Amino acid sequence: MVRAISEDLRSRVIAAVESGLSRRAAADRFGVAAASAVRWVREWRESGATRAKPQGGDKRSQRIEAYRDTILAVIEGQDDITLVELAEFLRAEHAVVFAPSTIWRFLDRHSMTFKKNSARQRAGSARRARAATRLVQGPA
């Protein structure tokens, strides 16, 4: 991931615009994109902030986490349910739409992924029970 541009450079661009330079001219002078200069000046005028906002991170998992107990109950009731069936259940019963990949990431975050290998199926139910117990108890 690319690092944020320094606060010092942002401040110099804002100061140049405030002293009468256009945003585009200030951007050219300091070697940054005009769109960046526009965003920095707008943010500074609205909130007084010159510091970059935090980058990355999970911004939407709380949406599926709200259905944690429901998902756990469905998996306990039908441990061979597919991701597509689980997504369909959530859509039909709770009127929320999640892609199967979102559900997979949710299960992976809670250590509830399963192998399809039939040789491991005998151990699978014990593994699922341990994973479900960890999910119910919360992180250690």
C-alpha positions, 0 to 999 in steps of 0.5 A: 500500500502506498504511504500517505503524502506528508502532512508538511507537503499538504500544509504547504499546498494549502498555504499556497492556495490560501495565499492566492494560487489556484489549486492546480497551480499549487499542485503543479508547483509542489508536484502533486495531483490537482485532485489531491490539492482540491481534496486537501483544501476542501478538507482543510476548509471544512474541518481544519485537518491537514493530516491524512485519514487512516488507510485500509482496514475492515470497514464493513464486516460489522454488517454480517457480524450482526447475524453471527448468532443466526449463522451459528444456529443455522450451521449447528442445525445443518452442518453441511449447508453450502455458502450459497444456501446460507446466503439464500437463507439470510436473504429469505429470512432476514432480508439481507444480501451477502455474497457467498464470499462475504460469508466465507470470510466471516466463517474464516475469521471465526475458524469455521472453514471445512475441507471437502475431502471425504477422508477427513469427514469423520474428524470433521464433525468434531472439528466443527464442534470445536470451531462452533464452541470457539465462536460461541465463547468468543476470542480467547 
